[in-house]
């Protein structure tokens, strides 16, 4: 857990760089609340304190990184309490929770505080938008565009049946990789996440199976969809789907949670592919309410982890098949 905290420091630095004091506020509130909730729950259950395992700190960091910068402080407190008390300690604490606590907290907040959880601040990439017929676009429309995320704009075009996603002349590989786009405070910078992931690989905390399967399935799904869709259909480039939203953060830091992911190598590959496919199904559904599917995809696959472990376990030689 300490290695995960260290690996998340580049993400924290990028969050503060792009979102300022709001990022520090959310991180401080979530981590402090998770620590207090962990201590309080263990006291109420008359069990030894578990603050020294750093899992509450990891949960607080990951939950904060999955929140929009303008989220009210009290909502962050409520989400942190749910993540620790309901998603973790009710099941017995670290090692017994079937679902990732940070993602469970985010899903609870997304359902309970939908408006606040989908309100974004503007970022530099929106100044580079080139929209056909921009002179005819009203100020209100421009305001809505410049405060939306790329996935939010994609979902709007899909739901409204527009012929094409408005053309954004981004320097995609700069803004998307660096993190200069709208989104949750810890998910925008692919570069910062990759630096942290490299540390986890170096320390052998995670393996390549889930991240690669996750990212590759998202890329292939998006690539097939883009080439199979009729001309003018609202789509994003395949690599843009990989770089935007919470795919990078989810693939390296949440889908790889050792408690809620499979333990077999084959199971990890199945888990990663399942996360990628469900993510894209939610993103590209015309009738869906949510533009992003990472949180729900990982939580759904968490529920299948015991079955995946059972289906992919190796044969024990020298015994009879039962």
C-alpha positions in Angstrom: 0.0 0.0 0.0 2.9 2.3 0.7 4.2 1.7 -2.8 0.8 2.6 -4.2 0.9 5.9 -2.3 4.3 6.7 -3.6 3.2 5.8 -7.2 0.3 8.2 -6.9 2.4 11.2 -6.0 3.1 12.1 -9.7 -0.7 12.1 -10.2 -1.2 14.3 -7.2 1.4 16.8 -8.5 -0.3 16.9 -11.9 -3.7 17.4 -10.3 -2.5 20.4 -8.3 -0.7 21.8 -11.4 -3.9 21.7 -13.5 -6.6 22.2 -10.9 -4.9 24.2 -8.1 -6.0 24.3 -4.5 -9.3 22.5 -5.3 -7.3 19.4 -5.9 -5.4 19.7 -2.6 -8.7 20.4 -0.8 -10.4 17.2 -2.2 -7.3 15.0 -1.5 -6.9 16.3 2.1 -10.6 15.9 2.8 -10.9 12.4 1.4 -7.8 11.1 3.0 -8.6 12.6 6.4 -12.2 11.3 6.3 -11.1 7.8 5.3 -8.6 7.6 8.1 -11.1 8.8 10.7 -13.8 6.4 9.3 -11.3 3.5 9.4 -10.4 4.3 13.0 -14.0 4.7 14.1 -15.3 1.6 12.4 -12.5 -0.6 13.9 -13.3 0.9 17.4 -17.0 0.2 17.0 -16.3 -3.3 15.9 -13.8 -3.8 18.8 -11.1 -4.8 16.4 -7.4 -3.8 16.2 -6.7 -0.5 14.5 -5.7 -0.9 10.8 -4.4 2.6 10.0 -0.8 1.4 9.7 -1.6 -0.7 6.6 -2.1 2.5 4.6 -5.1 1.1 2.8 -7.3 3.9 4.0 -4.9 6.5 2.6 -4.9 4.7 -0.8 -8.7 4.7 -0.8 -8.8 8.4 0.0 -6.3 9.3 -2.7 -8.1 7.2 -5.4 -11.5 8.5 -4.4 -10.3 12.1 -4.6 -8.7 11.5 -7.9 -12.1 10.4 -9.2 -13.8 13.6 -8.3 -14.4 16.8 -10.3 -12.5 19.8 -9.0 -15.5 21.9 -8.1 -17.2 19.2 -5.9 -18.4 20.6 -2.5 -16.4 19.5 0.5 -19.3 17.9 2.3 -20.0 15.6 -0.6 -16.4 14.4 -0.6 -16.8 13.6 3.1 -20.0 11.6 2.5 -18.4 9.6 -0.3 -15.3 8.8 1.8 -17.5 7.6 4.7 -19.4 5.3 2.3 -16.2 4.0 0.8 -14.7 3.0 4.1 -17.7 2.1 6.3 -20.0 0.5 3.8 -17.8 -0.8 1.0 -14.9 -2.0 3.1 -15.4 -2.3 6.9 -18.9 -3.9 6.7 -17.4 -6.8 4.9 -14.6 -7.2 7.5 -11.9 -4.8 6.4 -8.9 -5.1 4.1 -8.8 -8.4 2.3 -12.5 -9.1 2.6 -14.2 -6.4 0.6 -15.5 -7.8 -2.7 -15.6 -4.3 -4.4 -13.0 -1.6 -4.8 -13.9 0.8 -1.9 -12.8 4.0 -3.8 -14.9 3.1 -6.9 -17.8 2.0 -4.7 -17.7 5.4 -3.1 -17.5 7.2 -6.4 -20.4 5.2 -7.8 -22.5 6.0 -4.8 -21.7 9.7 -5.2 -22.4 9.6 -8.9 -25.9 8.2 -8.3 -26.6 10.5 -5.3 -25.0 13.7 -6.5 -25.3 13.4 -10.2 -25.3 17.1 -11.0 -22.2 18.0 -8.8 -20.3 14.9 -10.0 -20.8 15.9 -13.7 -19.9 19.6 -13.3 -16.5 20.5 -14.7 -14.2 23.5 -14.7 -12.7 24.8 -17.9 -9.2 23.9 -19.0 -6.8 25.1 -21.6 -7.7 22.5 -24.3 -11.1 24.1 -24.8 -9.4 27.3 -26.1 -8.2 25.3 -29.1 -11.6 24.1 -30.3 -12.3 24.8 -33.9 -16.0 24.4 -34.5 -17.6 24.8 -37.9 -20.0 27.7 -37.9 -18.7 29.0 -34.6 -20.0 32.5 -35.4 -23.5 31.3 -35.2 -23.1 29.5 -31.9 -24.6 31.3 -29.0 -22.6 32.3 -25.9 -24.6 29.8 -23.9 -23.7 26.9 -26.2 -20.0 27.9 -26.2 -20.1 28.0 -22.4 -21.5 24.5 -22.3 -18.9 23.2 -24.7 -15.9 24.7 -23.0 -17.0 23.3 -19.6 -17.6 19.7 -20.8 -15.3 16.7 -21.0 -14.6 15.0 -24.4 -16.6 12.0 -23.3 -19.5 14.2 -22.2 -19.5 15.9 -25.6 -19.5 12.5 -27.3 -22.4 11.3 -25.2 -24.4 14.4 -26.0 -23.9 14.0 -29.8 -24.9 10.4 -29.6 -28.1 11.0 -27.5 -29.2 14.0 -29.6 -28.6 12.1 -32.9 -26.2 14.7 -34.3 -24.5 13.7 -37.5 -21.0 14.1 -36.2 -19.0 15.1 -33.2 -18.0 18.8 -33.5 -14.5 18.9 -34.9 -11.9 19.7 -32.3 -8.6 20.6 -33.7 -6.7 19.5 -30.6 -3.1 18.8 -30.2 -4.4 15.6 -28.8 -1.1 14.0 -28.1 0.0 16.9 -26.0 -3.1 17.9 -24.1 -4.4 14.4 -23.5 -1.1 13.0 -22.5 -0.1 15.9 -20.3 -3.6 16.3 -18.7 -4.6 19.7 -20.0 -8.2 18.6 -20.5 -11.5 18.7 -18.5 -12.1 15.7 -16.1 -11.6 14.4 -12.7 -8.6 15.7 -10.9 -6.5 12.6 -11.1 -7.5 11.0 -14.4 -6.5 13.6 -17.0 -2.7 13.2 -17.1 -1.7 10.0 -18.8 1.9 10.9 -18.4 1.7 11.2 -14.6 -0.2 8.0 -14.3 2.4 6.2 -16.5 5.2 7.4 -14.3 3.4 6.0 -11.2 2.6 2.8 -13.0 6.3 2.4 -14.0 7.2 2.5 -10.3 4.6 -0.2 -9.5 6.0 -2.4 -12.2 9.5 -1.8 -10.9 8.5 -2.7 -7.4 6.6 -5.7 -8.8 3.4 -4.6 -7.1 1.3 -5.2 -10.2 1.8 -7.3 -13.4 1.1 -6.3 -17.0 -1.9 -8.6 -17.5 -4.8 -6.5 -16.4 -3.6 -3.1 -17.6 -2.6 -4.3 -21.0 -5.8 -6.4 -21.5 -7.9 -3.4 -20.4 -6.2 -0.8 -22.5 -5.9 -3.0 -25.6 -9.6 -4.0 -25.4 -10.6 -0.4 -25.2 -8.4 0.5 -28.2 -9.5 -2.4 -30.3 -13.2 -1.8 -29.5 -12.9 1.9 -30.4 -10.9 1.1 -33.6 -13.5 -1.4 -34.8 -16.4 1.0 -34.0 -14.8 3.9 -35.8 -14.1 1.9 -38.9 -17.5 0.1 -38.9 -19.6 3.2 -38.2 -21.2 5.1 -41.1 -19.6 8.3 -42.2 -20.6 11.2 -40.0 -21.3 9.1 -36.9 -20.2 10.6 -33.6 -17.0 8.8 -32.7 -13.6 9.5 -31.2 -10.3 8.3 -32.5 -9.3 5.0 -30.8 -6.3 6.4 -29.1 -8.3 9.3 -27.8 -10.7 6.8 -26.1 -7.7 5.3 -24.3 -6.2 8.6 -23.3 -9.3 10.4 -22.1 -11.5 9.6 -19.1 -10.5 7.3 -16.3 -9.2 4.4 -18.4 -5.5 4.9 -17.5 -6.1 5.5 -13.8 -8.5 2.6 -13.7 -6.3 0.2 -15.6 -3.2 0.7 -13.5 -4.4 1.6 -10.1 -8.0 0.3 -9.5 -8.5 -2.7 -11.7 -5.2 -4.1 -10.4 -6.4 -4.0 -6.7 -5.1 -7.3 -5.4 -8.1 -7.9 -3.2 -10.8 -7.5 -5.8 -9.1 -8.8 -8.9 -8.4 -12.4 -10.0 -5.3 -14.1 -8.8 -4.6 -16.3 -11.9 -2.8 -14.9 -15.0 -5.5 -16.1 -17.3 -8.1 -14.7 -15.0 -6.4 -11.3 -15.0 -6.6 -11.2 -18.8 -10.3 -12.1 -18.7 -10.9 -9.4 -16.1 -9.1 -6.8 -18.1 -10.9 -7.5 -21.3 -14.2 -7.5 -19.5 -13.4 -4.1 -18.0 -12.5 -2.7 -21.4 -15.6 -4.0 -23.2 -18.0 -2.8 -20.5 -16.3 0.6 -20.4 -16.8 1.0 -24.1 -20.4 -0.3 -24.0 -21.3 2.4 -21.5 -19.4 5.1 -23.3 -20.9 4.5 -26.7 -24.5 3.7 -25.7 -27.0 6.2 -27.1 -29.5 5.5 -24.4 -27.1 5.5 -21.4 -27.0 8.3 -18.9 -23.3 8.3 -18.1 -20.6 9.3 -20.5 -17.9 7.3 -18.6 -18.0 3.7 -17.8 -14.7 2.9 -16.0 -16.1 2.8 -12.4 -19.1 0.7 -13.2 -17.1 -1.6 -15.5 -14.5 -2.4 -12.8 -17.2 -2.8 -10.1 -19.2 -5.2 -12.3 -16.1 -7.3 -13.0 -15.2 -7.3 -9.3 -18.5 -9.2 -8.8 -17.3 -11.8 -11.2 -13.8 -12.2 -9.7 -14.6 -15.3 -7.6 -16.1 -17.0 -10.7 -13.2 -16.0 -12.9 -10.8 -17.4 -10.3 -12.7 -20.7 -10.2 -12.9 -21.0 -14.0 -9.2 -20.2 -14.6 -7.4 -22.0 -11.8 -4.7 -24.4 -12.8 -5.0 -28.1 -12.6 -3.3 -29.7 -9.6 -1.3 -32.6 -11.0 -1.4 -35.9 -9.1 -5.1 -35.6 -8.2 -8.3 -36.7 -9.9 -10.6 -34.3 -11.6 -13.8 -33.6 -9.6 
